[in-house]
Structures are given as structure tokens and as C-alpha cells.
Amino acid sequence: MVRLDFTARPPKRADLLQKYGVRGLPTILFLDPEGKVVGQLGTRDPNGVAREFAALADKYRPRFPWEASLEAALEAGRKDGRPLAILFTDGSKEAQATEAAFDDEPVRGLAARIAAVRHAIAKDCTICEAYKAAPGGRVVVVDPKSEDPAAAPLASLAGIQTCTTLAAGLKAALEKRKAAAAPAATPENGDASVEKECRMALMLARNFINQKAFDKAEEQIRKVLEKAPEGKLADQAKALQREIDAAK
């Protein structure tokens, strides 16, 4: 908030009085970031002042960037890799409260990590049926890259959601997706215990091959391939298997 004193004679920055059409003092104007007047305080009553400030703050506060349509949101998610939160709304107070929660922190702060779209609940809507939309609103979080996003949602949040519960649900969905995308533990990504077991199994397999105990050797080879299906250790196990096949 900026306070300008125009009581001096002649007033400093008189150009501002003309620019903003100030006719009397005191005058309180509300400007947007570009300097455009978006409102003027019309009351001196303390409660009225509070209401006008609150109304303008709500009108111009940052909003969650909703996607235009479900189809566009799914396509965008496939490209940028973000999960998608679908708000199924029936216009009820519960659904409106959940929609408003998207505009509050910390939910709005998740916009860079998760996309969102609104979809109206309607009778005989196949999309609503697929995602199990319910009266009162439901937020379903899906992975757009999934072959069938509706079949295995990352989260399904029913009923009124506050910014706190909504943020918690969205963060849990993000963690679930992250865990699902994480590579399985292999010697190549740092699991020392798995590497040790695989190397021991390869050594035993070699000894069994030398003894022509091929069944026991193949048992050790299978252990390696189960624990490390790809990578150098898997290549060594496959080489031993080819050696067995040639010897049989």
C-alpha cells in the first residue's frame, strides 16, 4: 500500500491527480500491477472497508491454472509428464468448496507438478462412470501416460476437500507415481547386497558347470536373472546358460 500526500500547495505529482481522476481527498484507489485502476474505496465504515479490501483481494488473487478440457489435459500430461487431477463437480456447495481449495496455498503451489481440469457430472456420462464420479464432487488423480488412466488412479478424494486435505492427497499421489516410476533395485543402481548375492550365484554356477552339474548351475543362473534381469551380471549369467546349452 502506498500513501501519497497531496495536501501541499502546490501539490507534488499533481499529474497523478489528473491521471487517476481524483476529485477530493482522501481517496483510496486500487491498482493492478500494470497501474490500471480496478477499484475505489467507497466507504469509510471500518467493516465496509474490510469487506471491500477482502472482495478485491479475492477477485485478483492468483488462481490455479485449470486446463481447458479433459482431453486437452490428458494430452498435455502425456507430453510434460505431470499427473492430472480431475475435479468432477456437480455445482454443489461441497464441490464448490473443493474447487476453491485449489486456489489456496499450498495447493496452488503444486501447479508446476500436477495439472488439473474440471469436468461436470452429468447423467449417462461415460467419463463420469469410468472415473466413478460421485455427487458432491470427487477429485481423481491419474497418470496420463497410463494405458488406461481410469483403471488405476493414483488417488481418489471424495467429499469436501480443504486446502490442507487436498494438498496432502495430491502430494501422496505424486509420491505414489514417483515410487511406481522408480527403477527396480539392481546392482547397477547401487544395491550392494543384491550384487554380492549375484556374484556368489555366478561363482557357484561356474563351479557346478565345471562339475557338469548343469541343473544346479541353472538354478544359480535363474537366481541371478531374477535379482538382476538386466546389466553386466545378467549378461554373465546368460553367457553361462549358453555354455550349458552347448554342453548338453
N, C-alpha and C positions, 0 to 999 in steps of 0.2 A: 504494500500500500504506500502510495506517495502523497505527501502533503505539500501543496503549493500555496504560498501566501500572496494573495493579490490585493492586500489592503494598503500597500504602499502607494504613494502618489508621486509620479505616475506609476502604475503597476508594472512590475517586471514581467517579461514574457507576455505582454498584452496580446501578442499574436495567438496565444493558446486560448484566450477568452473568445476570440473571434472564430478560431478554428473549430472549437467544440460548442459554440453557440451558448456560452454561459451568460445568463441574464441577471443572475443575482448570486449572492454569497450567503451562507456556504452552499456549495454544490458538490455532490459526490457522483462521479461518473465511473462506470465500469468499462474497461477497455480489454480487447482481446490482445494476443501477443503482437498483432500487426498494428495496434494502435487504433483500431476501429471501435467506436462506441457501441457497446452491446447492452447497455442498461444505465438507468439513472435512479438513484435512491429517491423514492417518492414519499418517504415518511420520516418523521423524527422520533416516533414512538420506539422505545428500545426493543420491544417484542417485534414490532414491524420491521425494524432494521435487521434483526436477527433472521427473520423469515426471508427477507429479500436477499440477504447475503447467502443464506442456505440454498435458496432456489437457484440463484445464478451459479453458485459453486457446483450444484448438482447438474445443471444444464451444460456446463462447459468442462466438467471433469473428464479425464481420459476414459475411453470406453474400450472394452475388449473387442479386438478386430474380428468380427464374425465373418465367416466365409459366405458367399452368395447362395450356394445350393449344396445339397449333399453330394451330388455327382461331381461338382467342381472341387469340393473339399477333399473327396476321396482321391481324385486325380492329383491334386496338389500334394497330398500326403504321400502318394507313391513317388513323387518327384523329389520332395525335400526331406522325406524320411520321418516327418513328425507324426505321432499318433493323432487320432481325431476324436474329439469329444462331441457327441451328438446330443443336443438338448431336445428331447421330444416334449413339446408343450401343447397344452390344451386351453391355454388362456386363463387357467385357474389362478387363484391367489398363490397357491403353492408353487406352480410353475413360474409365475412372475417373480416370486421371491428368489427362486433358484437362478433365474436369468439375471436378476440384479446382482447376485453374488459374483457373477463373472466379472463385473466391473470394479470390484473391490480388490485391494491387495489382501493377501498375496496371490490371488488367482490371476489377476491381470498380468502380474509379473511372469507368469508361465507361458504367455502368448508366444514367446520365441521358441518354446519347446513343444507346444501342443496346439493344434488348430481346433477350432470349434465352429459348429454350424447349428442353426435352429431348424427343426422340422416339425410342422404342425401335425398333431394327432388327428386322424380322420377315420371315419368308418370305412371298412373294407380297404384300408391302406396296406398294401403288401409289405412295404418297407417297415411300417409300424409293427406289423405282425412278426416279421423276421427278427426285429430287434427287441421284441417283447415290450413295446412301449405301453405304459400304464397311465390311467387317469391321475392327474395331479402332477404329471411331469416325471421324466426319468432322464438321467444322464448316462449314456452308454459310451464308453471309451473303446475304440477299436484300433487295430493296426491296419492301415490302408494297404500295406503290402501283403497282407494275408490273402490266401487264395479265396477264403470266404470270411470276411471280417465279422459278419453277424454270428457266425457259428461259434467263435471263441473270443468273446470280448475281453479286453484287459480289465474292465471294471464296469459295474452296473450300479448306479446310485439312484435309489428311488426316494420319493418324498421331498420335502423341503430341505434344501441344502444351504447352509450358511457359508460365508466365505471361508471359514475355518474348516468345516467338514468337506466342502467341495475341494479346497486346496489339498487336503490330506488324501482324498480319493484320487485326485489327478496325479499327485506325486507317487502314490502307490502304483498306479497304472504305469507311470513312466519307469519305475523301478522294475516292475514285472516284465515290461518289454525289454529293458536293458539286460535283465537276467536271462531271458529267453534267447537274446541275440548273442550272449557271451559264448565264446568257443569252449568246447569241452576240454577238460584238463588233459594235456598231453605233455610228454617230455619236452616238446619244442616250445611250449609256453610256460615252462618253469615249474612243473610238478616233479620235484626231485625223487619223491618216494615211488612214483609211477616209473620213472626212468630206471631206478635201481631194480625194481621188480622185473622190468622188461629185459634188462641186460642179464639178469640172473637166469631168466627163462631162455634167452638165446644161448647162453653158455650151456645150460642143461640140454637144450635141443641139439647143439653141436656134439656133445658127448654121446647122446643117445644115437645120433646118426653114425658116429664112429663105431658104435657097438651094434649097428644095424637094428636097433630097437626103434623102428620107424613110428610105430603107434605112439610110443611115449614122446618121441620128438615132436610129432604133430600136435600132441596135447599141449606142449610148451609153446609151440608156434601160435596156436589158437589163443592162448593167454595174451601173447604179445599183441596180436591183431585186435583183440577185444579192448585192451587198455590203450593202445596207440594205433588206431586204424590208418593213420597217415604219418608220413615223415620218414626219417632215416631208419628208425628202429623197425618200422613196418616194412620198409624195403629189405632190410636184412632178413626179417622173418620170411618174407615171400621168396627170397633167394634160397633160403634153406628148404622151403617147401618144394621149389623147383628141383633142387638137388635130390630130395627124397623121391619125387615123381620119376626122375630119370633113373634112380637106382632100383626102383621096384620092378 
